[in-house]
Amino acid sequence: MPSVRNLIAKSHLPEDRPTFSAAVAAFIYVAIAGLYILISGRVAAAFSVSLQQLQTIEAYKGIAFVAVTGVLFFFISLGWWRRTRDQRNLLVQSERRAVASMYSAALAHDLNNLLMVLSGLVEGIKEHEQSDARLSDMRASLEHALQSLSLFSKRIASTVRQLQPSENAEVDLTIALAQIVELARKHPDVKFCSLSMEALPQVVLALNRELLEQAVLNLILNAAQAAGPRGTIKLVAKRTNRAVAIEIHDNGPGISPDKAESIFDPGFSTKSAGSGLGLLSVQAFAATSHARISVERSPLGGALFRLTIPLGQEPLNAPSGV
């Protein structure tokens, strides 16, 4: 993908010394205008036989000067605005390509999370091959993960054509969250943590199931990585008259106030080896469901990430300070 510097260079814009270039252009204009005034004044004086005739010539000369410079200014301004528009369009296209690249990277990030879950399931099956009941449950979880993996493969393939997720469908939030929690428990970063979920009254919402799964899964994985082995993670879902709030609590170090503003920026990560792509999936889900994302201190001592999903179609107001 071309860099901004290359785009500017291709637009033939002076990027090294703009002040010097502007000064040279102004000097050339002043020199030409000065020469015109001096030469035209002498020519007018030579051909004038009276003061009145000189005044008339000077008036016409001034009008001609303003008209010519005005036309020149028009074409120079037109060229500058066209060049600025072209440059802006190039930058917009570059930004769109960057967003597409980031979105694809987020999908790859989520795909890797599912692959790690599958690895954990395979290891579990190897350890419990003689237990039919356990093996049946693991196979059910494996089938669910494989279905999600298949959906992700289709989304990655369609990203090249358009960055539109699949259509929303009615989702029983209680069942969906329970399945996501069970799926998350198989992840190596989560299986040694204490992950619990509070009961939620039955709620059916029109949502993108895949994006919901990846958003909540990423928040749980982030909580597990922050809390560390033997950490505590709690998923709480609350319903009000206007919205449903999904909260993921952990007892890790939390998010410092100076990083709360930047945590949702693409590529930002509080971990030294982090990619900063996990929260991009959360933002993708929020965008499709008119949800609101916020982060604050959890009663457990760590971070509290909250997804507030409206029960209607109207988007919620953005939270203050986040």
N, C-alpha and C positions, 0 to 999 in steps of 0.2 A: 504494500500500500504506500503511495507516495506521501512523503512528509510535507508539513506545511511549508518548510523552506523551499522544497522543490516546486510546490504549487506556486509560490510567490515568484520563483525564478522563471517558471514557464509563463507567468503573466507579464513578464518584462517590467516589473515594478522596481524602482530603485530602493534596495533594502539596506545598503551599506551606509551611505551618507545622505540622508534625506535633507538635512539642513543645508548642506553645501549645494546640493542640486537645486533646491528652491532658491538659494541666494544667487546662483548663476543665472537661473531663469529670470529672476527679478532684475538683475543687472543688465541682461540682454534687452529686456523690455524697456527699461529706463534709457539705455543707450539709443535704441531705435527711436523711441518717442522724442528724446532730446534732439537727435539729428533731424527728425522730421520737422520739429518746431523751428529749429535754426534755419534749415534750408528753405522750408516753405515760407518762413517770415521774410527772408531776403528776396525770394522770388516774388512774393506779394508786393513788397516795397518797390521792386524794380518795375513792375507792371502797373502800379497805381499812379494816377495823375492827381488824385486829391485824397484828403483825409477820409472823406465819406466813402470813397471807393475802396480805400485800404480797410476800413472797418467792415465793409460788406464782404470783401475777400476773406478777411480773418474769420468772420462769422461762418461763411460757407466752409472754410478750411476746418474750423472747429467741429462743425456738424459732420463733415466727411470723416474726420479723425475718430469721432465717437462711433459713427456707424461702422467703419472698418474694424475698429478694435472690438466693438460689440459682436460683430459677426465672427471674428477670430475667437473671442471669448466663448461664444456659443459652441463652435466646433471643438475647441479645446475641452470645454466642460462636458460636452456630449461624449467625447472620446474617453475622458476620465471616468464618467459615470458608467459607461459601458464596460470599461476595464474593471472598475470596482465591482459591478454586478457579476461579471464573469468570474472574478476572483472569489466573490462570495458564494457563487454557485459551486465552484470547485471545492471550497472549504466545506460547504454543506454536504456535498457528495462524499467528501473524505470523512466527515463526521458520521454520515450514515453507514459508510463501510466499516468505520471503527465500531459503531454500535452493533452492526451485524456480526463483526468478528468477536466482540465481547459476548454477545448473545450465544453464539456458537460455542465459545469457550465455556460459558456457563452450563450449556447442555452437556458438554463433555465432562465437566466437573460433576454434574449430577449423575451422569452415566457411570462415572468412576465410583461414586458412592454406592450405587446399586450393585456394581460388580464386587465391591468389598463385602456387601451384605451376602451376595451369593457365595462368596468364598467362605464366609462364616457358616452359612447353611451347609455347604458341602462338608466342612470339617465336622460339623455337628452330626451329620448323617453317618459319617465314618465312625464316630464314637458311639453311635446308638443303632447300629445296623440290626442288632438282635431284638430291639424293642419295637414291635409293630405299631403300637399306638403313637409313640414318639416319632417314628419314621413317617407315619401318615400325616401328622401335624407339620413336620418339617417339609414334606413334599408339597403340602398345601401352600405353605409360605413361599416355597421355591417357585411354585407355579404362579403365584401372585406377583413375585418379583420379576419373573420372566415376562409376564404380560406387560408390566410397567416398562421393562427394558425394550420390548418390542415397540411400544408406543413412542418411547424416546427415539428409537432408531428412525421411525417415520417422521418425527418432528425435526430431527437433524437433517434428514433428506429434504424436507420441505422448506427448511430455513433459506436455502439458496434462492427459492422462488419468492417466498414472502415470509415475513416475521409475524405471522398470525398464528396464535395457538388454536387448538381444536375448539369446537363450539362448546358452550356451557351445557350442562345437563343437571337434572335434579339429583342432589347428593344428600344422603342421610348423614349428617355431620357426625353424629354419635358413632355410627358404625365405621365411617371413614377414619376418624381420629383413632379409634381403637385398633384398626388394622395398621395404621401408620406407626403407632406405638409398638405393636408387636413386630413390625418390620424393623424398626429402629433398634430394638433389643438385640437383633442378630448382628448388628454392626460391631466390629472390634473396638471402636472407641466408646461404645455404649454398654456392652454386655457386662462390664464390671461395675457399672454405675447403678445407683438406685433410681430407676425411672418409674414414676407413678402417674396415674391420670385420675382426676376427679370426675365423678359421674356428671353427665350433662343431659338435661331433658331432651327428648327427641326433637331435632330441628332438621328440616329439609330445606336446602338452599339450591338455587341454580348457580352452579360453580363449574370451573374447569377442574376436573378431578385430578388430572396429572399434575397441574400446577399447584394445587392444594397439597398434594402428597409431597412434592419436592420442596415446597416452601416450609412446611412443618418439619419434614425430615431434616432439612438443612439447619433449621433453628435448633432442633434437638441435638444434632451432631456438633454444632457450634457450642451449645451448652455443655455437652460431654467433654469436648476438648478444653473448654475453659475450666470446668470443675476438676478434670483429671480423673484417674482411676479411683474407684470408691466414692466418687462424687455423688451429689444428690440433684436430681432433675425432676421437676414436676410440671405436668401439663394440666392447665386449668382452663375450662371453657365456661363462659358465663353468657346468659341471655338477658337482654333488656327488651323494652318495647320496640326499640328502633334498630338494635344491632346485636351481633354475637361477637364476643371477644375471646380470642384464643391466646392464652398466655403460656409462655415457656419460661420457667424459673430455674435458676441454678445457684449453687453455693460457691461459685468461683470468685475471682477477684472483681468482677463487675466491669462496667464501662466508665472510664473517667469522664467528667463533664467536658473536658476539652476535646475529647474524641467523639462525643455524642453527635456533634454536628456533621462529622465526616464519615461516620460508620456506614452510611448508606451510599456513599460515592462508589461508582464502579472501580474495582481494583484496589480499594482500601482494605487493609487487613490489620488487626491488632496482633496477629501472630507473625513472627519473623519469617516463617516459611510459608505463610498463607498466600493464597491467590486473590482473596477478596472477591471471589465469584459467587460464593454461596448465597449472599444476600441479594444478588441480582435475580435469582429465582424467586425470592420473597417479593421483590419489587414487581416482577412479571405477574405473579399471582395477584398482588394488590391492584395492579393496573387493570386487570381483566374483571375484577370483582368489585371495583370502586371502594376497595378497603383502605384502611389507614394503618401505617406502621409507626410504632413508637417504642422507645427503649427507656428504661428507668431502673432504679435500684429495687431488687427483689427482697421480700422479707426473709428469704433464705440467706441473704448476704451478698449474692452475686448479681447477675443481670436479669432483667425481666423484659423480654421481647413480647410485644402485644400486637396481634393482628385484629383489628376491629372491622367486621364485615357488616355492612348495612343489610337489614332485612328487606328493604325496598330496593329500587333501582337508583335512587339519588345518592351521589357520592357524599361521604362525610367530610366535614371541615378538617383541614390539616391541623394537627396538634401544635400547640405553641411550644417553642424551644426544642423541637426535634426536626 
